[in-house]
Amino acid sequence: TLLVGAPAYENNPSSRSYSLRNRAFLVDAGAGTLAWYDKEHLVPFGEYMPLPDWLNIDKLTQGIGDYTPGENDHPLLFGPAELGMLICYEAVFPNLAQKLVERGANLFVNITNDAWFGDSSAPEQHLAHASMRSIEQGRYLARCANNGITAFIDPLGRVTAQIPQFQAGILTQSVKPVEVTTFYHDIYHWELRVIYLLAGCFIAWIIFAPRRRQTTGRWTL
C-alpha cells in the first residue's frame, strides 16, 4: 500500500467545468485507490490567486489553473491506523491537526514539497512546526519531503530519525496509533474562547477607557 500525492480533478456537469485538487491518494496494488484527502488550506499566490478581479498579477508557480480547497477532512483508514493528512504547509496550522484528531486521526502524515525554499532555514522551520503538531495532539508523525527534511517525530515532538535536505534515501521506523487525547486537545476550544474574550476586553478598554487630561511639564537644566 502506498500513500502518494498528485493533482486530481473533478467534473462539474452542471457548469461543464472541473475543479482541480491537491490530493493525497492511499493506493493498494489489488483494490486500487482506497481513499484520498484533498488539501484544505491552499497556498495563496501559489495554488490559487486571491481576489483575482482586483489583483492583476500572475501566480508564483506554473500550472493549468487554481486549485479548489478540499472538503473531505476525515482521516484515511488503513488497518488500525487512521491517517490524519497534512499536505505541505498545513502542518503549520494547529486548527487543522485539532480537527483531524476530533475526526479520529491517531497518526499524522505530512507530505510536502519544500523545494521552492531552496537552501534556507525554511525547511527547518517547517519541520519545527510539524513537531509542534505532534506535541499538541500527542501523535506520531511521519513526514516525507521531496528534497528534505524527511523525518519521523514521536508524540513528544522529538525527531527520532531524519534524512537531511538534498540527500536521497529511504527512512524506515515503526510508529503506532495513539487513541488518547492530550490536555491541549481537550481545552483547545475553551482556550480560543478565552483568547477572544481577552481580546474583546482589551479593545473595549481602549475604546471606552476615560481619557486623562494631558499636562505639560517644565524642565530645568
Summary of the structure (lengths in Angstrom):
residues: 221
radius of gyration: 22.4
end to end distance: 81.6
largest distance: 89.8
contacts: 568
relative contact order: 0.10
helix: 27%
strand: 29%
